[in-house]
Every structure is written in structure tokens, then in C-alpha cells.
Amino acid sequence: MSLIGWIVIIVVVIVLGGAAVLVFVGIRDDSADFDPLEARLMEYASRDEEFTLEEIELSQSISERILIPLVRGIGEFTTRFTPQNVMEQTSAKLKLAGNPKGLDPTVFWSTRFIAGIGIAAILTLLFSVGSLAWTMGRKILITAAFSVIGFYLPELLIRSKINKRQSEIRKAMPDALDLLTICVQAGLGFDAAMSRVADKWEDELADEFSIVLREIQLGKLRREALRNMDDRIGIAEMTSFVAAIIQSEKLGVSMSRVLRIQSDQMRVKRRQLAEEAAQKAPVKMLFPMALLIFPALMIILLGPAGLLLKNSALSGILGSG
């Protein structure tokens, strides 16, 4: 094998190793608020025997001492070449996606670059050791196309996560508002009603209610905590709900009445969305039916007739003509 082939193999191994490390960090880092220094100090305080901080540091795993800081460093280096407004947009998208696995913009952009470079390196290796009779221009075009796909694949996954999360919250809001209305009518305050919903359910909306309650306990005003929840979710239904709650506080309107009206509106909106999805279904089914179902159906129906026609006397007449 030539020197270029060995260089390509080494680059592929390095890139794939970096991608594996990024995946490990994404699974390992379950919380964006995790403070390793605080965890080490807690461990130091909980030990009965006396240990130095250096010994506690060395007792950590290799991933926590080397791999995770290395990936963070790669992410910080990558973000130096990324505009600030792009980083802010990425942070907003990750917030709308629910911050999956504590993912931050630096690691996200590192994943995008490594995915693009990794696919390019793999295709270059395959083209160098393979025996395809393609021109160099075609190889470069295919490599560039798949590299762009690999670069945008994490972005597509984040958008899919955002749509799924927003759809789940949109479906859960009418039932959650019904429970809020019942709790408020029973004499509970709005915060206590939100706490009851957060305790009873385990979904994205309940998690958002829990975050609002924690922010209120830490000293934030209720309207600020509710606006933060609206920013983290980003759907029109939540914006309308938050605006109605804030207005009811300012004007002194009955909270139970506002919640009942909001619940009815959310239920009507959910029904309209379901009807819209049902009307779009035939159009979405048209392309799979035309490309997959109809050709198979034609083969099944006309195949036996074609065989009979081939073996009949008519085929000789048509052939002689």
C-alpha cells in the first residue's frame, strides 16, 4: 500500500476515535449543571480517611480526567471559527430540544465537524483501496456530497427532537390544563396546582412545570419563570397560556375561569391539528403507493396474463408482424 493510503487510514482511525469519544461524552454527560469540582469536594468531605485532592483526582477514571476535557477543548477550538450569532442560535435550538444529554453548543459543533470529516475520510479510504473505474471528479463530488450530509445530520436530528418534543407538549396541554383547573377550583394555589401536575405525570410538560417551580423557589417572579418556560418550548399554545396567566395576575381575574377557557381553546386546537394531519395523509400516501405499491400490484395482476399471452398463438402473430 502506498504512503497516501497509510496516511488516510491513520486519519480515519483518529476521526472515528474522536467520534466515539464524542458519543461517549454525550451519553456520559447527563446534566449540563454538573460541576466536577463540587463533586470532588463532596467526595473529599464524605471520606472518613484523609486524602489529598491530588489523590482524589487520580482516582477518577481516564475518561473524566483526559477524554472529556479533550473533547471540550476540541469543541472550544471549533467554536472559535463559528460566528457568535450562530452559537446563540444553536444554544436556542438545544434549549427547544430539551438539552438532550446535557449537550452544549461546543460539543454539538464538534460533532458536526467530526461527522463531516469522518465520512470524507472513510470515502477517501474506500476509493483509494478500491478498484472503482470512476473519474477523480466523480469521486470528489460524491465525497463532498456525503460529507455535507454528515455535517448536517446532527442538525436534522436536533430538529427532529424539537418537533417531537413540541408535539408531545402540545398534545399534553389540554389534559394538564384540565387538572390545573380542577386543582385551582378545589382551593389550591396556582403553584400548588402546577406541583400536583408535575408529581402526577412524567412527560416533557411536567418537567417544564417542575423547572418553573424550582425557579420560583429560587426567587424568580412567577411571570419571569413562565416566560422562560415559553422560551424553552416555543409553541404558540404555550405563549397564549403564559400570556393569559400573566394577564389574570395583573387584572385580578379568576384563575380557574382563565384556565377553563385556555383548556377549551387547547382542546379545539388539538382537534384542528388532528383533522389537518388526517387531510394531509392521502397526499403523503400518494408517493409510496405510486412508487412501491402500484408497480407490485401491476406485476401481480398482469404477470399471469402476460405469460399466457406469450404462450398463446397471438404471440406468434404479433412476433411475425
C-alpha positions, 0 to 999 in steps of 0.5 A: 500500500502506498504512503497516501493510503497509510496516511488516510487510514491513520486519519480515519482511525483518529476521526472515528476515535474522536467520534466515539469519544464524542458519543461517549461524552454525550451519553456520559454527560447527563446534566449540563449543571454538573460541576466536577469540582463540587463533586470532588469536594463532596467526595473529599468531605464524605471520606472518613480517611484523609486524602489529598485532592491530588489523590482524589483526582487520580482516582477518577477514571481516564475518561473524566480526567483526559477524554472529556476535557479533550473533547471540550477543548476540541469543541472550544477550538471549533467554536472559535471559527463559528460566528457568535450569532450562530452559537446563540442560535444553536444554544436556542435550538438545544434549549427547544430540544430539551438539552438532550444529554446535557449537550452544549453548543461546543460539543454539538459543533464538534460533532458536526465537524467530526461527522463531516470529516469522518465520512470524507475520510472513510470515502477517501479510504474506500476509493483509494483501496478500491478498484472503482473505474470512476473519474477523480471528479466523480469521486470528489463530488460524491465525497463532498456530497456525503460529507455535507450530509454528515455535517448536517445530520446532527442538525436534522436530528436536533430538529427532529427532537424539537418537533417531537418534543413540541408535539408531545407538549402540545398534545399534553396541554389540554389534559394538564390544563384540565387538572390545573383547573380542577386543582385551582377550583378545589382551593389550591394555589396556582403553584400548588396546582402546577406541583400536583401536575408535575408529581402526577405525570412524567412527560416533557410538560411536567418537567417544564412545570417542575423547572418553573417551580424550582425557579420560583423557589429560587426567587424568580417572579412567577411571570419571569419563570413562565416566560422562560418556560415559553422560551424553552418550548416555543409553541404558540399554545404555550405563549397564549397560556403564559400570556393569559396567566400573566394577564389574570395576575395583573387584572385580578381575574379568576384563575380557574375561569382563565384556565377553563377557557385556555383548556377549551381553546387547547382542546379545539386546537388539538382537534384542528391539528388532528383533522389537518394531519388526517387531510394531509395523509392521502397526499403523503400516501400518494408517493409510496403507493405510486412508487412501491405499491402500484408497480407490485400490484401491476406485476401481480395482476398482469404477470399471469396474463402476460405469460399466457399471452406469450404462450398463446398463438397471438404471440406468434402473430404479433412476433411475425408482424 
